[in-house]
Amino acid sequence: MQATLPVTAAKLYRRACDMLAREIRSGFVAAGTRLTETAVAERFGISRAPARQALAELEELGFVQKADGRGYRVRAVSAEQDLALAPLDEPVQGELQPQASWELLYPDVEIEVVSRTAIASWRINEALLARHYHVSRTVAREVVARLQERGIVRKDASGRWFAPALTEKHINELYELRWVLEPLALEKAVPNVPDGLLARLRRNIEDAVTAPQVSSERLDQLEQDLHVDLLGHCDNQALLRAVSLPQALLVAHHFLYRRTADLFASEPFLPEHLKIFDCLERQDIHGACEALTEHLKVSRHRAMLRIHAVARTIKPADLPYLERL
């Protein structure tokens, strides 16, 4: 009996199985090709366990058969056999390439790390991360690099990765950076905004203001609309990179909104965003920048209220790759 894989490792095995099945059907992987656990693991950046499970399922589906010696050989699939095989979710479109394994893994790791920073700082062990999710060290390293790019992790004096706790001091520092950098980015973004975008984003805010209830996912998207998508039209790339560093808070809010839906009778940032868009539609750029600065200053206190509320209730399970500091 095969061991049960963790949820994300199962996603990786499923992706490898589906990709190989599509490539065999399309002829991209020719009949007679030998497939081994090692080759599949290396190609998809996964460990041998999910690679083994992918090959076993391909055998059950009739795409491969056990080869003499090691591995499997791809079977010739006739048109009749192809019709009899289970349908696949995605059509073949040109040359097929696998989705990077780190992209499948990243969302799970991000939420596990960010949710825990409400209560403490955490050290991240790349080797144990790879072992836990049945992926290579290279894939684990790419996941951690993305966490660094998002401002979620950093290196300590010894060169080890850690995710800093969302303490009041850390939050204050991040928000101070945001209210200095984001208004400047907004000023530089406005001349490059496509026609109709401001009106559409303003309508999104108006709809949320008048809605009886707004989901956490919707709130998260409205934050992205202003602080990421609109500011992304700034043509100063160095400034945009600087803006992105303290925006780890936006990742945290993705989790915090879900856990603190009842903290406020209505979401306070909505009228603040609306004021910013009102100024922009009047071409009052200075007023919009001032409104954005004020919005970020008052948001600092609300962020701490959310973090304290979550810290009192969250009880995360132990994970081998995360060590509490």
HELIX and SHEET records of a PDB file:
HELIX    1   1 VAL A    7  SER A   26  1                                  20    
HELIX    2   2 GLU A   37  PHE A   44  1                                   8    
HELIX    3   3 ARG A   48  LEU A   61  1                                  14    
HELIX    4   4 ALA A   79  ALA A   84  1                                   6    
HELIX    5   5 SER A  101  ARG A  116  1                                  16    
HELIX    6   6 GLU A  126  TYR A  133  1                                   8    
HELIX    7   7 ARG A  137  GLU A  149  1                                  13    
HELIX    8   8 GLU A  168  ALA A  189  1                                  22    
HELIX    9   9 VAL A  190  ASN A  192  5                                   3    
HELIX   10  10 LEU A  197  THR A  210  1                                  14    
HELIX   11  11 SER A  216  GLN A  224  1                                   9    
HELIX   12  12 ASP A  225  LEU A  230  3                                   6    
HELIX   13  13 LEU A  231  HIS A  233  5                                   3    
HELIX   14  14 GLN A  237  SER A  244  1                                   8    
HELIX   15  15 LEU A  245  GLN A  247  5                                   3    
HELIX   16  16 ALA A  248  ARG A  259  1                                  12    
HELIX   17  17 PHE A  269  GLU A  281  1                                  13    
HELIX   18  18 ILE A  285  ALA A  311  1                                  27    
SHEET    1   A 3 ARG A  34  LEU A  35  0                                        
SHEET    2   A 3 TYR A  72  VAL A  74 -1                                        
SHEET    3   A 3 VAL A  64  LYS A  66 -1                                        
SHEET    1   B 4 ARG A 154  LYS A 155  0                                        
SHEET    2   B 4 TRP A 161  ALA A 163 -1                                        
SHEET    3   B 4 TRP A 122  ILE A 124 -1                                        
SHEET    4   B 4 LEU A 322  ARG A 324 -1                                        
END                                                                             
